[in-house]
Amino acid sequence: MPRREVLTFPDPRLRLSSQPVEVFDAELAQLAEDLLDTMYAEPAIGLAAPQVNVQRRVLVMDVSETRTRPEVYVNPEVLTSARIGWIEERCMSVPGRSGLVRRATEVKIRAQTLAGEAFERRLTGLGAVCLLHELDHLEGRLFVDRLSWLGRLRFRAALALQTRRAA
């Protein structure tokens, strides 16, 4: 099972926007398998291709308690969103940090399968939050960009302290 290296903040490659998938082939299927293997190797519920330095609009997630229901979304887009709430998030690309962000907890999305077939799905709760978090990665955004000004200030202070201790 291949496990890819996950980019971590402040790597500038995390800030790149992803390109739509146009070719649905074995290489895409392998990318999805690698993303799932990488996600399952960590205590994570989602992973987007840009986090492993592949600038394609692909994300995977599994929010099941048993971690046995993998989902793959190619070229996902949000059609509707509702029920905004404050959610505590963390991210493999920002290890050791978490914060409260405002997110929709209900979404309707359109995406494609690994075979290129279009589908729509309604997600609620953790599924909606996870999908939106991973979708942000496809746009070059991190959860820390959605923190309140005080949250961002705390995040910067923690990074500065960590940098001073490492020096």
C-alpha positions in Angstrom: 0.0 0.0 0.0 1.7 3.2 -1.1 1.6 6.0 1.4 2.4 9.5 0.1 4.1 12.2 2.0 1.7 14.9 3.3 2.8 18.5 2.8 2.8 20.6 6.0 2.3 24.3 6.7 3.9 26.7 5.6 4.8 24.8 2.4 3.7 27.2 -0.4 2.5 24.3 -2.5 -0.5 24.0 -0.2 -1.6 27.4 -1.5 -1.9 26.4 -5.1 -5.4 25.9 -6.7 -6.1 22.5 -8.2 -6.9 21.8 -11.8 -10.0 19.9 -12.8 -9.6 16.2 -13.7 -10.2 15.6 -17.4 -8.8 12.1 -17.8 -10.4 9.2 -15.9 -7.9 6.4 -16.1 -5.8 4.0 -14.0 -3.5 6.8 -12.9 -6.5 8.6 -11.3 -7.6 5.4 -9.7 -4.1 4.9 -8.2 -4.1 8.4 -6.9 -7.4 7.8 -5.1 -6.0 4.5 -3.7 -2.9 6.3 -2.5 -4.9 9.1 -0.9 -7.1 6.5 1.0 -4.0 4.6 2.1 -2.3 7.7 3.3 -5.5 8.9 5.1 -6.1 5.6 6.8 -2.4 5.5 8.0 -3.2 8.6 10.0 -6.0 9.4 12.5 -7.7 11.3 9.7 -11.1 11.4 8.1 -10.2 13.2 4.8 -7.4 14.0 2.5 -7.2 16.1 -0.7 -4.8 15.6 -3.6 -3.0 18.9 -3.1 -1.9 17.8 0.4 0.3 15.1 -1.3 1.5 17.6 -4.0 -0.9 16.6 -6.7 -2.7 19.7 -8.0 -5.9 17.8 -9.1 -9.5 18.2 -7.9 -9.7 14.9 -6.0 -10.5 14.3 -2.4 -11.2 11.2 -0.3 -12.9 10.8 3.0 -14.3 8.3 5.4 -16.4 9.6 8.3 -17.7 6.2 9.4 -17.0 5.1 12.9 -15.4 1.8 11.6 -13.4 3.6 8.9 -14.8 1.1 6.4 -16.8 3.4 4.1 -14.3 5.3 1.8 -15.7 8.0 -0.4 -14.0 9.5 -3.5 -15.0 12.8 -5.0 -13.6 14.0 -8.3 -14.2 17.6 -9.4 -16.5 18.3 -6.5 -18.5 21.5 -6.3 -21.0 22.8 -3.7 -24.5 23.4 -5.0 -26.1 24.5 -1.8 -25.1 24.9 1.9 -26.9 25.6 5.1 -26.9 25.4 8.9 -23.7 27.3 9.6 -22.0 26.4 12.9 -18.7 26.7 14.8 -16.7 23.5 14.3 -13.4 22.5 15.8 -11.1 21.4 13.0 -7.6 20.0 12.7 -5.6 19.0 9.6 -2.8 16.6 8.6 -1.1 19.6 6.9 -1.1 21.6 10.1 0.0 19.1 12.6 -0.5 19.7 16.3 -2.9 22.6 15.8 -6.7 22.9 15.9 -9.2 25.8 15.9 -12.8 26.8 15.6 -14.1 27.7 12.1 -17.5 28.6 10.8 -18.7 25.9 8.4 -22.0 24.7 6.9 -23.1 21.5 8.4 -25.4 20.6 5.4 -24.4 20.7 1.8 -25.5 19.4 -1.5 -22.7 18.7 -3.9 -22.0 17.6 -7.4 -19.0 15.5 -8.2 -17.8 12.7 -10.5 -16.7 9.1 -9.8 -13.4 7.6 -10.7 -15.1 6.5 -14.0 -16.2 10.1 -14.7 -19.9 9.6 -14.0 -21.6 12.6 -12.5 -23.5 12.3 -9.2 -25.1 14.6 -6.6 -25.2 13.9 -2.9 -26.5 15.6 0.2 -24.2 15.5 3.2 -24.9 16.5 6.8 -22.9 16.9 10.0 -19.4 15.6 10.0 -19.6 14.5 6.4 -20.5 18.0 5.2 -17.8 19.6 7.4 -15.1 17.1 6.2 -16.0 17.6 2.5 -15.9 21.4 2.9 -12.5 21.2 4.7 -11.1 19.1 1.9 -12.7 21.2 -0.8 -10.8 24.2 0.7 -7.5 22.4 0.0 -8.5 22.1 -3.6 -8.7 26.0 -3.6 -5.4 26.4 -1.8 -7.0 27.3 1.5 -6.3 25.9 5.0 -8.6 25.8 8.0 -6.3 28.4 9.7 -7.5 30.9 7.0 -11.0 30.6 8.4 -10.1 31.2 12.0 -11.4 34.3 13.7 -8.9 37.2 14.0 -8.2 36.1 17.6 -7.7 32.5 16.5 -5.3 33.6 13.7 -3.4 35.7 16.3 -3.1 32.7 18.6 -2.0 30.5 15.7 0.7 33.0 14.7 1.9 33.3 18.3 2.1 29.5 18.7 4.1 29.2 15.5 6.5 32.0 16.5 7.1 30.2 19.9 7.6 26.9 18.1 10.1 28.5 15.7 12.0 30.1 18.6 12.2 26.8 20.4 13.5 25.0 17.3 16.3 27.6 16.8 
